[in-house]
């Protein structure tokens, strides 16, 4: 299981899992896509490299997911495959996807923003929790 949704009053909260935090970040990115549309319908045709920095794991996760949402909003690219690596406090993600096509990708929700509300990065489990503002 890459992620699960949790009950939240008005927004969407997800927990993403993995063998390490890098995989958790990748699965959180998949969860973001999968809440916007059915991620299984996205073909990994094009590769993009996404790089962000932060001052701790929480800001790295927030900045990373915010950048993915920005890329979707500005370019229309959606991704279904992610490989994440950390370099100190920098996230480097190779993401594969294609241009959004509402005829094929079955839109679900409009995500307005990533929030810091209840954001959690737990390297001991490992897991990440994030709330998407809808």
N, C-alpha and C positions, 0 to 999 in steps of 0.2 A: 504494500500500500504506500503510495507516494504522499498522500495527504488525506485529511478528513475535514469536513466542515463542522463547526460547533454552533450551538444556538447563540444568537446575538439579536438584540432587540430590533435594530433597524438596518444594520449593515451585514456584511459577510465576514465571519471569522474562520480562519483555517489554521490547522496545525500541519506542518510538513515534517516528514521524517526522513532519515537516511542513515548511512553508516558513519557519516561525519558531517560537520557543518557545511562543507562545500556541497554535498549531496542534498542536504536540507534546503539550502538556498536554491539549488536547481529545481527541487520539487516544489518549493514555494512559487517559483517562476511559472512552473507548469500549472499550479493551482490558479494563479492569476489568469493565465490564458483560458483555463478550463472554466472559470467563472464568467468570463466574457463571452465565450462560445464553446462549442464542443471541440476540445483540443485534439481529439482523435481524428478529426476531419482535416487537420492541418498537415500538409506534406512538407517535409524538411528539404525544400528545394534550394534555398539560398542561405548562406551563412553570414551572420553579422557578429562582430565583436563588440561587446558592451563592457565599458570600464568605468568604475566609480570608486570613490574613496570614502572613508568615514573615520571617525575618531574612536570607535569601538564597534563590536559586532552588531549592535542594534542599529547604529547609524549606517553601517555598511548594508544591512538588509533593507532598511528604509530607502536609502539612496538607490540601491540596485533595483528594487521593484518599482520605484517611482520612475526610474529611467526607462524601464521596459514599458511602462504605461505611457510615458512620453513618446517613445518610439512608435507605439501603436497609434496614438492620437495624431502624430504629425505625419508619419509615413504610411500608415495603414498596414504595417508588417505585423503578422502574428507568428508566434513560435510554438513549436511542440517538442523540441529537443534542446536540452541545455547541458553544457559542461562548464562547471564553475571551478575556478582556482583562486586561492587567496595568496597575495604577496604582501606581507605585513598587513596593513589596513586598507589594502586595495583589492577589489573584486574584479576579476577578469572572467567574462562569460563568453563562450562561443555558443551562439544560439542559431538554430536552424528553423526556417519556416518559409512563409510565402505571403503574398499580398492578401489582405482580407477580401473575401468574396461572400457577401451575405446570402447568395444563392446556395453556396456549398457549405458554409461554416456555421450555419444555424445559430445566430446571435442569441445570447441568454440574458445578460445583465450589462448595464452600463456602469463601469467602475469609474468614479470621479477622482479618487485619490487613494493613496496608501496612508494609513494613520499610525501615529505613535501610541494610540490608545490600546492598552493591553499588549503591546508588542513585547515579545519574549524571544530571547535566543539562549538556549540551554545546551552548552557543549557536552555536559555530562550524560545526557540521555542518548543521543543528541536529537533535538527538535527545535523548530521555530514556530512561533505563533504570531499571526498578523491579522489585522482587521482592514478590510477593503471598504471604503466609503462608497455606497451606492446611491 
